[in-house]
Structures are given as structure tokens and as C-alpha cells.
Amino acid sequence: MMKYLIIFLCLFTADLSAQSTDRFFDLADDFFQQYVQNGKVKYAEIQQNPKALNELLAEAKKASVSSENPAEYKAFWINAYNLAVINGIVQNYPVASPLEIEGFFDKQKHSLGQKSLTLDQVEHDLLFGKFPDEARFHFVLVCAAKGCPEIIPAAYRPEILEDQLQKQTEAALNSLEFVKVRGDKLSLSELMKWYSDDFTRGGKTLIQYINQFRKVKLDKDLSVDFYKYNWDLNDF
């Protein structure tokens, strides 16, 4: 009898967890479709009518996710990060860059997933802290700057997350704006310098990492440098 009770409780808890995030993912999908266009965010429109964002943040605040369900966990925290970034900009809009806002990444707290967290804590503790080998996070976490990989007009969802991670990484690493080849020189975003340890795990070079996602492979003997990151706001 006890065995069946334990099984029932596990199934019931899993069902409650799914219910706690289903509405969040649906609302997030609607929100991103409405307020993201061509990799830019309509901050002014959100500020003028914050109802959808506030409703979505309320769902994010009460949601409960566990890394024991990796797809749901990753999808939730990727969306939560991007929404917290948007909310942080909206609360201070107009600004020219997220760097104009003191403590934007490391001090300002956000109520997400029943926790109070900074953006850095979401990124480094909850995502990379749990999944240190998933360097593709860098291509879906959008920091409100033009130098970031583009934000998409959709929510990241557990059931298609693997395809979404792969697609966004391929989009960035095949982009002429993100990976620039001039003669025998390869210029990369400073993002790949700051987080080079994430991309070179297992002894890979940056070029070897990039070539996993490239349609046209890079010559392994190219000299590598890094172009200056564009911190201008990704404002529509």
C-alpha cells in the first residue's frame, strides 16, 4: 500500500509542477510574439501597457521547477532570465544601454521561481551551475544589448527546447555579424572571450567549438581576435 501511495504522490507532484508552468509558457509565448520583432524589443510599448508583462512575471514568481525535469527547468529559467532583463529595462526606460543601470546584472533582485535572484545568479548558479556543459545557453540568454545573440519572438518550451537551442546557436555562429572572417583572421564576439572556458571544455579550441554548428567550416589555422561588444540597447 505504501509503495502505491509513494508512486501516486510522485505522479501528483509532477502533474502539479507541469500545471504550474504550462500557463507561464503560454503567456510567455504570447508576450514575446507581441513585443519582439527582428531581434529587438518594443520597450516603449511594454512600458505604456505593462499588463501582459506584470501578469507573466506573477506566473514566473510562483512557478516551481526542478532540475530533475531538465527540459522544463532549462526552458523556464531561460525565459525567466530574458523576461527579467526586459522588466529591468522597462522599469528604467528610456536608457541607451543596460550598463547605464547600476547593478543591473549583479545587484538588482527579481522574484522568479519562488526565489529572489539577480540575473547573474540565474545565469551562473541556476543554469550553468546545474548544466555546466551547456554552452548553448550563451546564445539564448539575451542581455538587452545589440551585441547579444538575437532574442526570438517566442518562448522557449520544454518539448522543443533542444531544437531551439540548436537553432539559435547555429544562427549566431553562422551569422556574418557574429563570426567575421577577413583573410587569415577570425574576429569573434567578446562574448566568446569572456566565456571561453565554457566553449573550450574537453580541450576544444574556439574554432573547433564553432565548427560544430557551421555550414561552412572555418580553417583551424585562422588567427583569432575579438571585436568590441556592442552594449547599445536592443530597442525596436
N, C-alpha and C positions, 0 to 999 in steps of 0.2 A: 504493500500500500504506500509506504514512504517513497519507494522508488518512483511510482507513478505520480505522486504529488510533486516530487522534485522536477520531473520532466514537464509537468503541467506548468509549474511556476516559471521554468526556464522559457517555455514557449510563450507564456503570457507576458513575461518581461520583454522578450524580443518583439512581440507584437506591439506593446506599448511604445517601445523605442522607435519602431517604424512609424507609428502614428504620430509621434512627437516631431518627426522630421518631414513627413510627407507634405504637410501644409507649408512648411518652410521652403522646401524645394520648389513647390508650385508657385508660391508668391515670389520667390527669388527669380524664377524663370520669367514671370510676367514683368517684374521690375527691370531686369536687365534688357529685355526686349524693348521696353518702352523708353529707357533712358540711356542706352548705349547705342552709338551709331559710328561706324567706321573707326572703331577702336578708341573713340572719345566718349566722354561722359557729359551729359546735359545737367551740369551742376546748378545752373541758374534756374532751370525748370523745377528741379527737385526742391530747391530752396523755397521757391514760390508756392509749391504744393507738396509738402513733406509727408502727407498722409500715408502713402504707399511705403515709403522708407520706414516711417515710425512703426507701422504695423508689422513690417518684415523684421525689424530689429526686436520687437516684442516677442516674435516667434523664436528668433535666434537666442534671446535671453533665456527662455525657459526650456529650450531643446536639451535633450540628453543623448549623447553618443558615446560609444565605446570603441577603442581600437581593436576589440575582438571582432568587430564588424568593419574591416579595413576600408572597404569602398565607401560605406556610409560616413565613416569617421573622416576620411580624407576629403570627400566632397563637401561635407558640412563645413569643415574648417577652412577650406579654400574659399568658399562663398562667404563665410563669416568674415574672413580677412578682407576680402575685396569690398564688402559692404561697410565694414568699419572704416576702411580708408575713405570711401565715398562720404560717409557720415562725418568723418573728421574734417573733410574739405568743406562740406556744406555748412557745417557749424561755424566756419571761419571765412566763408566766401564773401567777397571776391579775394582771392590770393593768386599770385603768379606761380607759386611753387609750393609743394608740401614742406619744403625746407624753411619756408617763412614762418611756419607754425612751430613754436617752441615745444620740444618733447613729443613731436608728432608720432614718432616710431617707438620711442623708449620710455616715455613717461605718461602720456595720456592713456587712461584706462577705458575699456569697453566691456559692457556686460554681455557676454556671449557664452552659450553652453553652460549656464549656471555657474560661471566664473567671472572674475573681474581681471582683465588682461590687457597688456599693451600689445601693439602689433608685433613687436619683436618677440614677445612670449608666444603668440600664436604661431609665428613662423618657426622660431628656433626650438621652442620647447615642445609644442603640441604636434607639429608636423615633422620637422627634421629630427626632433628628439625621439619620436616614435618610429620614423621611417628614414633613417639616415642615408640610405642608398637611393632614395627617390629624388635625384637631381632635377627631374622634370617639373618639380614644384616651382622652380625659378621661372618657368615660362607661363605659369597660370596665376601666380600671385602678383597683383598689379598695384604699384605703389603711388599711383596718381601722377606719374611723370611720363613725359613723352618718350623717355629713354627705355621705359619698361616694354616688355612684350605687350601686344595689344590686348585689352580687355575684350571679351566676347559678349554679344548680345543674347546671352543665355546663361542659365545656371549650370554649374557642374553637378551631375547627377550620378548616384552610385551605380546604376545599371549600365551607364555608358562612359563611366569615368576613364577607364583605360584607353578607350578610343579618343576621348577628349584630350587627355594628357599627351598622347602620341601626336595627335593632330597639331596641337599648339606648339609643341616642341619642334616638330618638323617645319611649321610655318615660320617660326623665329629663325631657325638655323639654315633655312633656305632663302631667307629674305636678304636682298641686297643692302637693306638698311642696317641689318644686324650683323651680318658677316660680309666684310668688304675685302675683296681680293684686288690688289694692284701690283701687277708684275709678280715679283717673287715675295711680296709682303702680304701678310694677312692681318687685317685690323678687326679686332673684336670689341664688342661692348665691354665697358669696365665691369659690368655685372659678372662676366666670366673671369675677371681678375680677382674681384672681391671674394668670389665663392669658388675659386679654382680647386680647392680641396674636395668639394662636392663632385666636380666634374672629372677629377683625375683619380678617383678611388680605384684600387686594384692595379695601379701602375700605368693607367692610360694617360696619354697626352691629351691636351685640349683638342688637338686636331683629330685624334682617334675618337674622342667622345663625339665631336660634331659630325664626323663622317658616318656614324651610326644612323643619322637622321637626314643626311644629304642625298639629293637626287644626283647631283654632280659632285663626286668626291674631291676633297681638297688634297693637294700634293703634301705629303707628310714632311717635306723639307722646307716648306714655306717658313719665313721668319715671322714671328708673331708680335704684334704690339696691340695697344688698346686705345680706342678713341674715347674722348671725354663724354661722360654720361650727360644726357640732356634732362635736367631736372625741371624744365618748364611744365606747367600743369597740362594734363591731357584733357583740356576743356574743349567741348564741342563748339 
